Amino acid sequence: MSDSQQPPKILVVDDDERITRLYTRGLRPLGYAVQVAHDGPSALNAVRDDRPDVVLLDLMIPILDGYEVCRRLKRDPATRLLPVVLVTGLSERAERIEGLKAGADDFLSKPVDMSELLARVGSLLRMKRYTDDLDSAASIVETLAEMIEARDGYTQGHCHRMANYATALGRKLGLHEDDLQALQRGGFLHDIGMLAIPDPVLKKEERLSPEEYELIKSHTLIGDSLCEKLRSLSSVRPIVRHHHERFDGSGYPDGLQGDDIPLLAQIVGIIDVYDAVTTRRSYQQAKPTDAAVEILRRQAGQGWRRHDLVEEFVGMIRSGGFATA
């Protein structure tokens, strides 16, 4: 470890102080910073206050047991990738299955062999570095997406609105947490390919020429290509590529029809129309919500959008459901 690097942080959670001292004596000489908690709520507070890199979590701890602590960490998007090792004196198959359901990344049985503990901690730290690198790269791409907004004064906030709207609608539809995360990122990244479109075309207020329109349409393919290199964005690529497809096959870039269009791309496509209509752009003034609803329903009638998705979206607008997105 270089002087500029922070030592990896290990959170040890056990109500037996002899165990926490044993782990601390084994970990600190190898350069690890060790935090200790003795019950479930204290463990959750420690994670919140000073995010560790690995959690060594005993199952039989007071107030909240290890299963519940693990479940809460894995449900929270901020800590879902935090490696958790469940340490237990129980060897029954049922307990391990329950631990896997809670989201545990690994198991250690008591009495713990310190050599095995150190090997597993080292392995999980390597995996965490890989996922941290992927998340950092994805964050950079999201920052680039926001740079699109900085190129003119009309689309400011578009990425955030798209992410919030899409996530709220996905939640209303009962989609899985992984899909909600993809919608959140897809809201930011759907127009990432616009970075390659020249300003004179992107900001043009007059009608685009056929050649310029084809250039604008290419942003879907360019964006897909930009996301292709990042494994953490694999679930976002269908949104980036297909959010301009239409249900009747008249969209682009691939002319997909019906439910061959990925559901998440259909959601983002509907919301993209709504936000484009209700915010000021270089080529139009902002229109009221009722006008945007009328346009979406007209598009559904034309066969461009799924009726049920449009109506779910309209229902959320009418109910103010985006306030909790």
C-alpha positions in Angstrom: 0.0 0.0 0.0 1.4 3.4 -1.0 1.4 6.3 1.4 -1.4 8.0 -0.5 -3.8 5.1 -0.2 -6.2 4.7 2.7 -5.9 1.4 4.5 -8.8 -1.0 3.8 -11.5 -0.8 6.5 -12.9 -3.9 8.1 -16.0 -3.7 10.3 -16.1 -6.5 12.9 -19.5 -7.1 14.4 -19.7 -9.5 17.4 -21.0 -9.2 20.9 -18.1 -11.2 22.3 -15.2 -8.8 23.0 -12.7 -11.7 23.0 -13.6 -12.4 19.3 -13.4 -8.8 18.3 -9.9 -8.5 20.0 -8.8 -11.7 18.2 -9.8 -10.4 14.8 -8.3 -7.0 15.5 -5.0 -8.6 16.4 -5.0 -10.6 13.2 -6.0 -7.8 10.9 -4.2 -4.7 12.0 -0.6 -6.0 11.5 -1.5 -6.5 7.8 -2.4 -2.9 7.4 -6.2 -3.1 7.8 -8.1 -0.4 9.8 -10.5 -2.3 12.1 -13.8 -0.9 13.3 -15.8 -2.8 16.0 -19.6 -3.0 16.7 -21.3 -5.2 19.2 -25.0 -5.2 18.1 -27.1 -4.8 15.0 -28.0 -1.1 15.2 -24.4 -0.2 16.1 -23.2 -2.1 13.0 -25.7 -0.2 10.7 -24.6 3.1 12.3 -20.9 2.3 11.8 -21.6 1.5 8.1 -23.5 4.7 7.7 -20.9 6.9 9.5 -17.7 5.5 8.0 -18.2 3.0 5.2 -16.1 -0.1 5.5 -14.7 -2.2 2.7 -15.7 -5.6 4.2 -18.1 -6.5 7.1 -17.4 -9.6 9.3 -20.8 -10.1 10.8 -21.7 -12.6 13.5 -25.2 -14.1 13.2 -26.0 -14.1 16.9 -25.7 -10.5 17.9 -28.2 -8.5 20.1 -31.2 -6.4 19.0 -30.9 -7.1 15.3 -29.4 -10.4 14.3 -26.8 -10.9 11.5 -29.5 -11.9 9.0 -31.4 -8.7 9.4 -28.4 -6.5 9.4 -27.3 -8.2 6.1 -30.7 -7.8 4.6 -30.8 -4.1 5.4 -27.3 -3.5 3.9 -28.2 -5.4 0.7 -31.6 -3.6 0.3 -29.9 -0.2 0.4 -28.6 0.8 -3.0 -25.8 2.7 -1.3 -24.4 -0.5 0.4 -25.8 -3.4 -1.7 -22.3 -4.1 -3.1 -20.6 -4.0 0.3 -19.1 -7.4 0.9 -20.6 -9.2 4.0 -19.1 -12.3 5.5 -21.5 -14.1 7.9 -19.6 -15.7 10.8 -21.6 -18.4 12.6 -21.2 -21.3 14.9 -24.2 -22.9 13.2 -23.3 -25.4 10.5 -26.8 -26.5 9.5 -27.7 -26.2 5.8 -30.9 -24.2 6.6 -28.8 -21.4 8.3 -26.5 -21.0 5.3 -29.5 -20.9 2.9 -31.1 -18.2 5.1 -27.8 -16.3 4.9 -27.7 -16.6 1.1 -31.2 -15.3 1.0 -30.2 -12.3 3.1 -27.5 -11.5 0.6 -24.3 -12.8 2.3 -21.2 -12.9 0.1 -19.3 -15.5 2.1 -19.4 -17.6 5.3 -17.0 -18.5 8.0 -17.6 -21.1 10.7 -16.6 -20.8 14.3 -14.1 -21.4 15.6 -12.6 -19.2 12.9 -9.3 -20.1 11.3 -7.4 -16.8 11.1 -5.6 -17.9 7.9 -8.9 -18.6 6.2 -10.4 -15.4 7.5 -7.5 -13.3 6.1 -7.6 -15.1 2.7 -11.3 -14.5 2.4 -11.0 -10.8 3.4 -8.3 -10.4 0.8 -10.4 -12.0 -1.9 -13.4 -9.9 -1.2 -11.3 -6.7 -1.1 -10.1 -7.5 -4.6 -13.6 -8.0 -5.8 -14.7 -4.7 -4.2 -11.9 -2.8 -5.9 -13.2 -4.1 -9.3 -16.8 -3.1 -8.5 -15.6 0.3 -7.2 -13.7 0.8 -10.5 -16.8 0.0 -12.5 -19.0 2.3 -10.4 -16.4 5.1 -10.8 -16.3 4.7 -14.5 -20.1 4.7 -14.7 -20.2 7.9 -12.6 -17.8 9.5 -15.0 -20.1 8.6 -17.9 -23.1 10.1 -15.9 -21.1 13.3 -15.5 -20.5 13.3 -19.2 -24.2 13.0 -19.8 -24.8 16.0 -17.6 -22.3 17.9 -19.8 -24.9 17.6 -22.6 -27.2 19.9 -20.6 -24.4 22.4 -20.1 -24.1 22.9 -23.9 -27.3 24.9 -24.0 -29.6 26.6 -21.5 -32.7 24.7 -22.4 -32.3 21.1 -21.2 -31.0 21.9 -17.7 -32.3 19.3 -15.2 -33.4 17.0 -18.0 -31.3 14.0 -16.9 -32.4 14.3 -13.3 -36.1 14.6 -14.3 -35.8 11.6 -16.6 -34.1 9.5 -13.9 -36.7 10.5 -11.3 -39.7 10.0 -13.6 -38.5 6.7 -14.9 -37.8 5.3 -11.5 -41.1 6.4 -10.1 -43.0 4.8 -13.0 -41.0 1.6 -12.8 -41.8 1.4 -9.1 -45.5 2.0 -9.8 -45.3 -0.9 -12.3 -43.8 -3.2 -9.6 -40.4 -3.7 -11.4 -37.5 -5.4 -9.7 -34.9 -3.3 -7.9 -32.3 -4.0 -10.6 -34.7 -2.6 -13.2 -35.2 0.5 -11.1 -31.5 1.0 -10.9 -31.3 0.6 -14.7 -34.1 3.2 -15.2 -32.3 5.6 -12.9 -29.0 5.3 -14.8 -30.8 5.2 -18.1 -32.6 8.4 -17.3 -29.1 10.0 -17.0 -27.5 8.2 -19.9 -30.2 7.9 -22.6 -28.8 10.8 -24.6 -25.1 10.2 -23.9 -24.5 9.8 -27.6 -25.4 13.5 -28.1 -21.9 14.3 -27.0 -20.8 13.4 -30.5 -23.3 15.7 -32.2 -21.8 19.1 -33.3 -23.2 22.2 -31.6 -24.5 23.8 -34.9 -26.8 20.7 -35.3 -27.7 20.2 -31.7 -28.6 23.8 -31.1 -30.2 24.5 -34.5 -33.6 26.4 -34.1 -34.7 25.9 -37.7 -36.0 22.6 -39.2 -33.2 20.1 -39.6 -32.1 18.9 -43.0 -32.5 15.2 -43.7 -28.8 14.8 -43.3 -28.8 16.6 -40.0 -31.8 14.6 -38.8 -29.9 11.3 -39.6 -26.9 12.7 -37.6 -29.2 13.4 -34.6 -30.7 9.9 -34.8 -27.2 8.4 -34.7 -26.9 9.4 -31.0 -28.6 6.1 -30.1 -25.9 4.0 -31.7 -23.1 6.2 -30.5 -24.4 6.1 -26.9 -24.8 2.3 -27.1 -21.2 2.1 -28.2 -20.0 4.4 -25.4 -21.7 2.2 -22.8 -20.5 -1.1 -24.4 -17.1 -1.1 -22.7 -18.6 -0.9 -19.1 -20.0 -4.1 -17.7 -21.8 -2.1 -15.0 -23.9 -0.4 -17.8 -25.0 -3.5 -19.6 -28.5 -3.2 -18.3 -28.6 0.5 -19.5 -27.6 -0.2 -23.1 -31.1 -1.3 -24.3 -32.5 2.0 -22.9 -29.8 4.1 -24.6 -30.2 2.3 -28.0 -33.9 1.8 -28.1 -35.7 4.7 -26.4 -36.7 6.2 -29.8 -38.3 2.9 -31.1 -42.0 3.0 -31.7 -44.5 0.2 -31.0 -45.5 0.0 -34.7 -41.9 -0.4 -35.9 -41.6 3.2 -37.3 -38.9 4.3 -34.8 -35.1 4.0 -34.8 -32.4 2.8 -34.9 -33.6 -0.8 -35.4 -37.3 -0.5 -36.3 -38.3 -2.8 -33.4 -42.0 -3.6 -33.0 -44.2 -4.3 -30.1 -42.7 -5.9 -27.1 -39.5 -6.6 -29.0 -38.8 -3.1 -27.7 -37.3 -3.5 -24.2 -39.8 -2.5 -21.6 -37.3 -0.1 -19.9 -36.7 1.6 -23.2 -40.4 2.0 -23.7 -40.7 3.7 -20.3 -37.9 6.1 -21.0 -39.3 6.8 -24.5 -42.6 7.9 -23.1 -41.1 10.1 -20.4 -38.6 11.6 -22.9 -41.6 12.9 -25.0 -43.3 14.3 -21.9 -40.2 16.1 -20.7 -39.4 17.4 -24.2 -42.9 18.9 -24.5 -43.1 20.4 -21.0 -39.7 22.1 -21.0 -38.4 24.9 -23.1 -36.1 23.9 -25.9 -34.2 25.8 -28.6 -37.0 24.9 -31.1 -40.1 25.3 -29.0 -41.7 26.9 -25.9 -42.7 24.8 -23.0 -46.3 23.4 -23.1 -48.6 22.6 -20.2 -49.0 19.1 -18.8 -52.4 18.7 -20.5 -50.8 19.3 -23.9 -48.1 16.7 -23.2 -50.8 14.2 -22.1 -52.7 14.8 -25.3 -49.6 14.2 -27.4 -48.8 11.0 -25.6 -52.3 9.7 -25.9 -52.4 10.7 -29.6 -49.1 8.7 -30.1 -50.6 5.7 -28.4 -53.6 6.0 -30.7 -51.2 6.1 -33.7 -49.6 2.9 -32.5 -46.4 4.5 -31.4 -46.7 3.8 -27.6 -48.3 1.1 -25.5 -51.6 2.4 -24.2 -51.3 0.9 -20.8 -47.9 2.4 -20.1 -49.0 5.8 -21.3 -52.1 5.6 -19.0 -50.0 4.5 -16.0 -47.7 7.5 -16.6 -50.6 9.9 -17.0 -52.1 8.5 -13.8 -48.9 9.3 -11.9 -48.8 12.8 -13.3 -52.3 13.4 -12.2 -51.7 12.0 -8.7 -48.5 13.8 -8.2 -46.7 10.5 -7.8 -43.4 11.8 -8.8 -43.0 13.7 -5.5 -41.8 10.4 -3.9 -39.6 9.3 -6.8 
